[in-house]
Amino acid sequence: MNVLRLPARAPSPNVATHRGGAAEVIPLHAPEHPAPASSRMPPVPLGPHTPRPRPRLLGYVLAACGVALLPWLFVLATSLPAETTAAKWSAAWVGLDALEALALITTGVLAVRRHALHALTAAVAATLLIADAWFDVMTAAPGADLASALVMAAAAELPLAAVCAVAASRGHRGGTG
C-alpha cells in the first residue's frame, strides 16, 4: 500500500481548527505576492492505483469504433444498389439544411458574444456544410443538376465550411475566431 507522505513544514497563517484538528484554508484566488519557488511543495506523483482520466479511454473506444467501420465500408460498397428511391427525400434535405442554418446562427450569435463555445458550433457547421456539398454532388443527376451542385459546393458550401473550420481552430486555441 502506498502512503502519501507530505513534507513537514511550519503551519501557515491560514490554519483553522475544527473539532480539535487543524485544517489549512486554501484561498480560491491567487495571492498578491506568490511564495518563492523554493518554498513551494513539489507536485505529488500519481501512484499505480490513481484513477486515470477518462478522455484517454474515450479516445481508444472512438478510435476502435472507427477501425470497426472499415470492413463495413467494403460491405456497403459491394452490396448497395447504384440507384435507389428514397421515401422521405425532401425531408432529409430540408432537415440537413435546417441543421446547417441552426449551426451557423448559433455560431454567429456565440461569436458576437465572444463565447468560447462558438468554436464547437463552428466545427459542427463546417462538418454539416462539407457533408451537404458531398451529398449534393454525389446524388445529383448528370447535366444541369450536377453543374448546379458543383457551383453551390465550390462557391458557397465549401468556402463557408473553410471559414467555419478556421473559426473553430482559432476558437479552440483561445482566440476570438
DOVEX-549392 format. One record per residue: residue number from 1; residue in one letter; z, y, x of N, C-alpha, C in turn. Coordinates in steps of 0.2 Angstrom, whole numbers, always signed. Layout:
<nodes>
+-----+---------+-------+-------+-------+-------+-------+-------+-------+-------+-------+
! num ! residuo !   n_Z !   n_Y !   n_X !  ca_Z !  ca_Y !  ca_X !   c_Z !   c_Y !   c_X !
+-----+---------+-------+-------+-------+-------+-------+-------+-------+-------+-------+
! NUM !       a !     Z !     Y !     X !     Z !     Y !     X !     Z !     Y !     X !
...
+-----+---------+-------+-------+-------+-------+-------+-------+-------+-------+-------+
</nodes>
This chain:
<nodes>
+-----+---------+-------+-------+-------+-------+-------+-------+-------+-------+-------+
! num ! residuo !   n_Z !   n_Y !   n_X !  ca_Z !  ca_Y !  ca_X !   c_Z !   c_Y !   c_X !
+-----+---------+-------+-------+-------+-------+-------+-------+-------+-------+-------+
!   1 !       m !    +0 !    -6 !    +4 !    +0 !    +0 !    +0 !    +0 !    +6 !    +4 !
!   2 !       n !    -5 !   +11 !    +3 !    -5 !   +17 !    +7 !    +0 !   +22 !    +4 !
!   3 !       v !    +3 !   +25 !    +8 !    +8 !   +30 !    +6 !    +6 !   +37 !    +8 !
!   4 !       l !    +5 !   +42 !    +4 !    +3 !   +49 !    +6 !    +9 !   +52 !    +9 !
!   5 !       r !    +9 !   +54 !   +15 !   +14 !   +57 !   +19 !   +12 !   +64 !   +20 !
!   6 !       l !   +16 !   +69 !   +18 !   +15 !   +76 !   +19 !   +19 !   +78 !   +25 !
!   7 !       p !   +16 !   +83 !   +29 !   +19 !   +85 !   +34 !   +25 !   +90 !   +32 !
!   8 !       a !   +31 !   +89 !   +36 !   +37 !   +93 !   +34 !   +35 !  +100 !   +36 !
!   9 !       r !   +37 !  +105 !   +32 !   +36 !  +112 !   +33 !   +42 !  +116 !   +29 !
!  10 !       a !   +43 !  +122 !   +31 !   +48 !  +126 !   +28 !   +46 !  +127 !   +21 !
!  11 !       p !   +51 !  +128 !   +17 !   +50 !  +129 !   +10 !   +46 !  +136 !    +9 !
!  12 !       s !   +42 !  +136 !    +4 !   +38 !  +143 !    +3 !   +42 !  +147 !    -1 !
!  13 !       p !   +41 !  +154 !    -1 !   +44 !  +158 !    -6 !   +43 !  +157 !   -13 !
!  14 !       n !   +38 !  +153 !   -15 !   +36 !  +151 !   -21 !   +39 !  +145 !   -24 !
!  15 !       v !   +45 !  +143 !   -22 !   +48 !  +137 !   -24 !   +53 !  +138 !   -30 !
!  16 !       a !   +52 !  +134 !   -35 !   +56 !  +135 !   -41 !   +60 !  +128 !   -42 !
!  17 !       t !   +66 !  +128 !   -45 !   +69 !  +122 !   -46 !   +69 !  +120 !   -53 !
!  18 !       h !   +68 !  +114 !   -54 !   +68 !  +111 !   -61 !   +71 !  +104 !   -61 !
!  19 !       r !   +77 !  +104 !   -65 !   +81 !   +98 !   -66 !   +83 !   +95 !   -59 !
!  20 !       g !   +85 !  +100 !   -55 !   +88 !   +98 !   -49 !   +83 !   +97 !   -43 !
!  21 !       g !   +77 !   +97 !   -45 !   +72 !   +96 !   -39 !   +68 !  +102 !   -38 !
!  22 !       a !   +65 !  +102 !   -33 !   +61 !  +108 !   -31 !   +54 !  +107 !   -32 !
!  23 !       a !   +50 !  +112 !   -35 !   +43 !  +112 !   -36 !   +40 !  +118 !   -33 !
!  24 !       e !   +34 !  +118 !   -30 !   +31 !  +124 !   -27 !   +26 !  +126 !   -33 !
!  25 !       v !   +27 !  +133 !   -34 !   +22 !  +136 !   -39 !   +16 !  +138 !   -35 !
!  26 !       i !   +10 !  +136 !   -37 !    +4 !  +137 !   -34 !    +1 !  +143 !   -38 !
!  27 !       p !    -1 !  +148 !   -35 !    -4 !  +154 !   -39 !   -12 !  +152 !   -40 !
!  28 !       l !   -14 !  +154 !   -46 !   -21 !  +152 !   -48 !   -26 !  +157 !   -46 !
!  29 !       h !   -24 !  +162 !   -42 !   -29 !  +166 !   -39 !   -28 !  +166 !   -31 !
!  30 !       a !   -33 !  +169 !   -28 !   -32 !  +169 !   -20 !   -27 !  +174 !   -18 !
!  31 !       p !   -23 !  +173 !   -13 !   -18 !  +178 !   -11 !   -22 !  +184 !    -8 !
!  32 !       e !   -19 !  +190 !    -8 !   -22 !  +195 !    -5 !   -23 !  +194 !    +3 !
!  33 !       h !   -18 !  +191 !    +6 !   -18 !  +190 !   +13 !   -18 !  +183 !   +14 !
!  34 !       p !   -23 !  +179 !   +15 !   -23 !  +172 !   +16 !   -19 !  +170 !   +22 !
!  35 !       a !   -16 !  +164 !   +22 !   -12 !  +162 !   +28 !   -17 !  +160 !   +33 !
!  36 !       p !   -15 !  +161 !   +40 !   -19 !  +160 !   +45 !   -21 !  +152 !   +45 !
!  37 !       a !   -27 !  +151 !   +48 !   -30 !  +144 !   +48 !   -25 !  +139 !   +51 !
!  38 !       s !   -22 !  +141 !   +56 !   -17 !  +137 !   +60 !   -11 !  +134 !   +55 !
!  39 !       s !    -9 !  +138 !   +50 !    -4 !  +136 !   +46 !    -6 !  +132 !   +40 !
!  40 !       r !   -12 !  +132 !   +38 !   -14 !  +128 !   +33 !   -14 !  +121 !   +34 !
!  41 !       m !   -12 !  +117 !   +28 !   -12 !  +110 !   +29 !   -19 !  +107 !   +29 !
!  42 !       p !   -20 !  +102 !   +33 !   -27 !   +99 !   +33 !   -28 !   +95 !   +27 !
!  43 !       p !   -34 !   +94 !   +25 !   -35 !   +90 !   +19 !   -33 !   +83 !   +20 !
!  44 !       v !   -31 !   +80 !   +14 !   -28 !   +73 !   +14 !   -34 !   +69 !   +13 !
!  45 !       p !   -36 !   +64 !   +18 !   -41 !   +60 !   +17 !   -41 !   +55 !   +11 !
!  46 !       l !   -46 !   +53 !    +8 !   -46 !   +49 !    +2 !   -45 !   +42 !    +5 !
!  47 !       g !   -41 !   +38 !    +1 !   -39 !   +31 !    +3 !   -45 !   +26 !    +0 !
!  48 !       p !   -44 !   +20 !    +1 !   -49 !   +15 !    -1 !   -48 !   +14 !    -9 !
!  49 !       h !   -42 !   +16 !   -12 !   -41 !   +15 !   -19 !   -42 !   +21 !   -23 !
!  50 !       t !   -44 !   +26 !   -20 !   -45 !   +33 !   -23 !   -52 !   +32 !   -27 !
!  51 !       p !   -51 !   +34 !   -34 !   -57 !   +34 !   -38 !   -63 !   +38 !   -35 !
!  52 !       r !   -69 !   +35 !   -35 !   -75 !   +39 !   -33 !   -78 !   +43 !   -39 !
!  53 !       p !   -81 !   +48 !   -37 !   -84 !   +52 !   -43 !   -89 !   +48 !   -47 !
!  54 !       r !   -90 !   +49 !   -53 !   -94 !   +46 !   -57 !  -102 !   +48 !   -56 !
!  55 !       p !  -103 !   +54 !   -54 !  -110 !   +55 !   -54 !  -114 !   +51 !   -49 !
!  56 !       r !  -111 !   +48 !   -44 !  -114 !   +43 !   -40 !  -116 !   +37 !   -43 !
!  57 !       l !  -112 !   +34 !   -47 !  -113 !   +28 !   -51 !  -119 !   +30 !   -56 !
!  58 !       l !  -118 !   +36 !   -59 !  -123 !   +38 !   -64 !  -130 !   +38 !   -61 !
!  59 !       g !  -130 !   +40 !   -55 !  -137 !   +41 !   -51 !  -140 !   +34 !   -50 !
!  60 !       y !  -135 !   +29 !   -48 !  -138 !   +22 !   -47 !  -140 !   +19 !   -53 !
!  61 !       v !  -137 !   +20 !   -59 !  -139 !   +17 !   -65 !  -146 !   +20 !   -67 !
!  62 !       l !  -146 !   +27 !   -67 !  -153 !   +30 !   -69 !  -158 !   +28 !   -64 !
!  63 !       a !  -157 !   +27 !   -58 !  -162 !   +25 !   -53 !  -164 !   +18 !   -55 !
!  64 !       a !  -160 !   +14 !   -57 !  -161 !    +7 !   -59 !  -165 !    +6 !   -65 !
!  65 !       c !  -163 !   +11 !   -70 !  -167 !   +11 !   -76 !  -175 !   +13 !   -75 !
!  66 !       g !  -175 !   +18 !   -70 !  -182 !   +20 !   -68 !  -186 !   +14 !   -65 !
!  67 !       v !  -183 !   +10 !   -61 !  -186 !    +5 !   -57 !  -188 !    -1 !   -63 !
!  68 !       a !  -183 !    -2 !   -67 !  -184 !    -7 !   -73 !  -190 !    -5 !   -77 !
!  69 !       l !  -192 !    +2 !   -78 !  -198 !    +4 !   -82 !  -204 !    +2 !   -78 !
!  70 !       l !  -204 !    +1 !   -72 !  -211 !    +0 !   -68 !  -215 !    -6 !   -71 !
!  71 !       p !  -211 !   -12 !   -71 !  -215 !   -18 !   -74 !  -217 !   -16 !   -81 !
!  72 !       w !  -214 !   -12 !   -85 !  -215 !   -11 !   -92 !  -222 !    -7 !   -92 !
!  73 !       l !  -223 !    -3 !   -87 !  -229 !    +1 !   -87 !  -235 !    -3 !   -87 !
!  74 !       f !  -235 !    -9 !   -83 !  -240 !   -14 !   -82 !  -241 !   -17 !   -89 !
!  75 !       v !  -236 !   -19 !   -93 !  -236 !   -22 !   -99 !  -240 !   -17 !  -104 !
!  76 !       l !  -238 !   -11 !  -104 !  -241 !    -6 !  -108 !  -249 !    -5 !  -107 !
!  77 !       a !  -250 !    -5 !  -100 !  -257 !    -3 !   -98 !  -262 !    -9 !  -100 !
!  78 !       t !  -259 !   -15 !  -100 !  -263 !   -21 !  -101 !  -263 !   -23 !  -109 !
!  79 !       s !  -258 !   -21 !  -113 !  -258 !   -23 !  -120 !  -259 !   -18 !  -125 !
!  80 !       l !  -259 !   -11 !  -123 !  -260 !    -6 !  -129 !  -268 !    -6 !  -130 !
!  81 !       p !  -269 !    -4 !  -136 !  -276 !    -3 !  -138 !  -279 !    +3 !  -135 !
!  82 !       a !  -285 !    +4 !  -133 !  -288 !   +10 !  -131 !  -288 !   +16 !  -136 !
!  83 !       e !  -288 !   +14 !  -142 !  -288 !   +19 !  -148 !  -284 !   +16 !  -153 !
!  84 !       t !  -280 !   +21 !  -157 !  -276 !   +19 !  -162 !  -276 !   +25 !  -167 !
!  85 !       t !  -273 !   +23 !  -173 !  -272 !   +29 !  -178 !  -264 !   +30 !  -179 !
!  86 !       a !  -262 !   +36 !  -179 !  -255 !   +37 !  -179 !  -254 !   +40 !  -187 !
!  87 !       a !  -249 !   +37 !  -190 !  -247 !   +39 !  -197 !  -245 !   +46 !  -197 !
!  88 !       k !  -241 !   +48 !  -192 !  -237 !   +55 !  -193 !  -240 !   +59 !  -187 !
!  89 !       w !  -246 !   +59 !  -186 !  -249 !   +63 !  -180 !  -247 !   +70 !  -180 !
!  90 !       s !  -248 !   +74 !  -186 !  -247 !   +81 !  -186 !  -239 !   +82 !  -185 !
!  91 !       a !  -235 !   +78 !  -188 !  -228 !   +79 !  -187 !  -226 !   +78 !  -180 !
!  92 !       a !  -229 !   +74 !  -176 !  -227 !   +73 !  -169 !  -229 !   +79 !  -165 !
!  93 !       w !  -235 !   +82 !  -167 !  -237 !   +88 !  -163 !  -233 !   +94 !  -165 !
!  94 !       v !  -232 !   +95 !  -171 !  -228 !  +101 !  -174 !  -221 !  +100 !  -171 !
!  95 !       g !  -218 !   +94 !  -171 !  -211 !   +93 !  -168 !  -211 !   +95 !  -160 !
!  96 !       l !  -216 !   +93 !  -157 !  -216 !   +94 !  -149 !  -217 !  +102 !  -148 !
!  97 !       d !  -221 !  +105 !  -152 !  -222 !  +112 !  -151 !  -216 !  +116 !  -154 !
!  98 !       a !  -212 !  +113 !  -159 !  -206 !  +116 !  -161 !  -201 !  +116 !  -155 !
!  99 !       l !  -200 !  +110 !  -152 !  -195 !  +109 !  -147 !  -197 !  +114 !  -141 !
! 100 !       e !  -204 !  +115 !  -139 !  -206 !  +120 !  -134 !  -203 !  +127 !  -136 !
! 101 !       a !  -205 !  +129 !  -142 !  -203 !  +135 !  -144 !  -195 !  +136 !  -144 !
! 102 !       l !  -191 !  +131 !  -146 !  -184 !  +132 !  -145 !  -182 !  +132 !  -138 !
! 103 !       a !  -185 !  +128 !  -134 !  -183 !  +128 !  -127 !  -185 !  +135 !  -124 !
! 104 !       l !  -190 !  +138 !  -125 !  -192 !  +144 !  -122 !  -188 !  +150 !  -125 !
! 105 !       i !  -187 !  +150 !  -132 !  -182 !  +155 !  -134 !  -175 !  +155 !  -132 !
! 106 !       t !  -173 !  +149 !  -131 !  -166 !  +148 !  -128 !  -166 !  +150 !  -121 !
! 107 !       t !  -171 !  +148 !  -117 !  -171 !  +150 !  -110 !  -171 !  +158 !  -110 !
! 108 !       g !  -176 !  +161 !  -114 !  -176 !  +168 !  -114 !  -170 !  +172 !  -115 !
! 109 !       v !  -166 !  +170 !  -121 !  -160 !  +173 !  -123 !  -155 !  +172 !  -117 !
! 110 !       l !  -154 !  +166 !  -114 !  -149 !  +164 !  -109 !  -151 !  +168 !  -103 !
! 111 !       a !  -157 !  +169 !  -101 !  -159 !  +173 !   -95 !  -157 !  +180 !   -96 !
! 112 !       v !  -159 !  +183 !  -102 !  -157 !  +190 !  -103 !  -150 !  +191 !  -103 !
! 113 !       r !  -146 !  +186 !  -105 !  -138 !  +187 !  -104 !  -136 !  +185 !   -98 !
! 114 !       r !  -140 !  +183 !   -93 !  -138 !  +181 !   -86 !  -133 !  +175 !   -87 !
! 115 !       h !  -135 !  +170 !   -91 !  -130 !  +164 !   -92 !  -133 !  +159 !   -88 !
! 116 !       a !  -129 !  +155 !   -84 !  -131 !  +150 !   -79 !  -135 !  +144 !   -83 !
! 117 !       l !  -134 !  +143 !   -89 !  -137 !  +138 !   -92 !  -144 !  +139 !   -93 !
! 118 !       h !  -147 !  +145 !   -92 !  -154 !  +146 !   -93 !  -158 !  +142 !   -88 !
! 119 !       a !  -155 !  +140 !   -82 !  -159 !  +135 !   -78 !  -160 !  +128 !   -81 !
! 120 !       l !  -155 !  +126 !   -85 !  -156 !  +119 !   -88 !  -161 !  +120 !   -93 !
! 121 !       t !  -161 !  +125 !   -98 !  -166 !  +125 !  -103 !  -173 !  +127 !  -100 !
! 122 !       a !  -173 !  +130 !   -95 !  -180 !  +132 !   -92 !  -183 !  +125 !   -89 !
! 123 !       a !  -178 !  +121 !   -86 !  -181 !  +114 !   -84 !  -183 !  +110 !   -90 !
! 124 !       v !  -180 !  +110 !   -96 !  -182 !  +107 !  -102 !  -188 !  +110 !  -104 !
! 125 !       a !  -189 !  +116 !  -104 !  -195 !  +119 !  -107 !  -201 !  +117 !  -102 !
! 126 !       a !  -200 !  +117 !   -96 !  -205 !  +115 !   -91 !  -208 !  +108 !   -92 !
! 127 !       t !  -203 !  +104 !   -93 !  -204 !   +97 !   -95 !  -208 !   +96 !  -101 !
! 128 !       l !  -206 !   +99 !  -106 !  -210 !   +99 !  -113 !  -217 !  +102 !  -112 !
! 129 !       l !  -218 !  +107 !  -109 !  -224 !  +110 !  -108 !  -229 !  +106 !  -104 !
! 130 !       i !  -227 !  +103 !   -99 !  -231 !   +98 !   -95 !  -233 !   +92 !   -99 !
! 131 !       a !  -228 !   +89 !  -103 !  -229 !   +83 !  -107 !  -234 !   +85 !  -113 !
! 132 !       d !  -234 !   +91 !  -115 !  -239 !   +94 !  -120 !  -246 !   +94 !  -117 !
! 133 !       a !  -246 !   +97 !  -111 !  -253 !   +98 !  -108 !  -256 !   +91 !  -107 !
! 134 !       w !  -252 !   +86 !  -105 !  -254 !   +79 !  -103 !  -257 !   +76 !  -110 !
! 135 !       f !  -253 !   +76 !  -115 !  -255 !   +73 !  -121 !  -260 !   +76 !  -124 !
! 136 !       d !  -261 !   +83 !  -124 !  -266 !   +87 !  -127 !  -273 !   +84 !  -123 !
! 137 !       v !  -273 !   +84 !  -117 !  -279 !   +82 !  -113 !  -281 !   +75 !  -114 !
! 138 !       m !  -275 !   +70 !  -114 !  -277 !   +63 !  -114 !  -279 !   +61 !  -121 !
! 139 !       t !  -277 !   +65 !  -127 !  -278 !   +62 !  -133 !  -284 !   +66 !  -136 !
! 140 !       a !  -287 !   +71 !  -133 !  -292 !   +75 !  -135 !  -299 !   +71 !  -136 !
! 141 !       a !  -303 !   +72 !  -141 !  -309 !   +69 !  -142 !  -314 !   +72 !  -137 !
! 142 !       p !  -319 !   +69 !  -134 !  -324 !   +72 !  -130 !  -327 !   +78 !  -133 !
! 143 !       g !  -329 !   +82 !  -129 !  -333 !   +88 !  -131 !  -329 !   +94 !  -132 !
! 144 !       a !  -329 !   +98 !  -137 !  -326 !  +104 !  -138 !  -318 !  +103 !  -139 !
! 145 !       d !  -316 !   +98 !  -141 !  -309 !   +96 !  -142 !  -306 !   +96 !  -135 !
! 146 !       l !  -309 !   +92 !  -131 !  -307 !   +91 !  -124 !  -307 !   +98 !  -120 !
! 147 !       a !  -313 !  +101 !  -121 !  -313 !  +108 !  -117 !  -308 !  +112 !  -119 !
! 148 !       s !  -306 !  +113 !  -126 !  -301 !  +117 !  -128 !  -294 !  +115 !  -125 !
! 149 !       a !  -293 !  +108 !  -125 !  -286 !  +106 !  -122 !  -286 !  +107 !  -115 !
! 150 !       l !  -291 !  +107 !  -111 !  -291 !  +109 !  -104 !  -290 !  +116 !  -103 !
! 151 !       v !  -293 !  +120 !  -107 !  -292 !  +128 !  -106 !  -285 !  +129 !  -108 !
! 152 !       m !  -282 !  +126 !  -113 !  -275 !  +128 !  -115 !  -270 !  +125 !  -109 !
! 153 !       a !  -272 !  +119 !  -107 !  -267 !  +117 !  -101 !  -268 !  +121 !   -95 !
! 154 !       a !  -274 !  +123 !   -93 !  -275 !  +127 !   -87 !  -272 !  +135 !   -88 !
! 155 !       a !  -273 !  +137 !   -94 !  -272 !  +145 !   -95 !  -265 !  +146 !   -98 !
! 156 !       a !  -262 !  +141 !  -101 !  -256 !  +143 !  -104 !  -250 !  +138 !  -103 !
! 157 !       e !  -251 !  +132 !  -104 !  -246 !  +127 !  -104 !  -243 !  +126 !   -97 !
! 158 !       l !  -248 !  +125 !   -92 !  -246 !  +123 !   -85 !  -243 !  +129 !   -81 !
! 159 !       p !  -246 !  +135 !   -82 !  -243 !  +141 !   -79 !  -237 !  +143 !   -82 !
! 160 !       l !  -236 !  +142 !   -88 !  -229 !  +144 !   -91 !  -224 !  +138 !   -89 !
! 161 !       a !  -226 !  +132 !   -88 !  -222 !  +127 !   -85 !  -220 !  +129 !   -78 !
! 162 !       a !  -224 !  +131 !   -74 !  -223 !  +133 !   -67 !  -218 !  +139 !   -67 !
! 163 !       v !  -218 !  +144 !   -72 !  -214 !  +149 !   -72 !  -207 !  +147 !   -74 !
! 164 !       c !  -206 !  +142 !   -79 !  -200 !  +139 !   -81 !  -197 !  +135 !   -75 !
! 165 !       a !  -201 !  +131 !   -71 !  -199 !  +127 !   -66 !  -196 !  +132 !   -60 !
! 166 !       v !  -199 !  +138 !   -59 !  -196 !  +142 !   -54 !  -190 !  +145 !   -56 !
! 167 !       a !  -189 !  +147 !   -63 !  -183 !  +150 !   -66 !  -178 !  +144 !   -65 !
! 168 !       a !  -179 !  +138 !   -67 !  -174 !  +133 !   -66 !  -172 !  +132 !   -59 !
! 169 !       s !  -177 !  +132 !   -54 !  -175 !  +131 !   -47 !  -170 !  +137 !   -45 !
! 170 !       r !  -172 !  +143 !   -46 !  -168 !  +149 !   -44 !  -162 !  +149 !   -48 !
! 171 !       g !  -162 !  +148 !   -54 !  -155 !  +147 !   -58 !  -150 !  +142 !   -55 !
! 172 !       h !  -153 !  +136 !   -53 !  -149 !  +131 !   -50 !  -146 !  +133 !   -44 !
! 173 !       r !  -150 !  +137 !   -40 !  -147 !  +139 !   -33 !  -142 !  +145 !   -34 !
! 174 !       g !  -141 !  +148 !   -40 !  -136 !  +153 !   -41 !  -139 !  +160 !   -42 !
! 175 !       g !  -146 !  +160 !   -42 !  -149 !  +166 !   -43 !  -150 !  +168 !   -51 !
! 176 !       t !  -153 !  +174 !   -52 !  -153 !  +176 !   -59 !  -159 !  +173 !   -63 !
! 177 !       g !  -164 !  +170 !   -59 !  -170 !  +167 !   -62 !  -174 !  +172 !   -65 !
+-----+---------+-------+-------+-------+-------+-------+-------+-------+-------+-------+
</nodes>
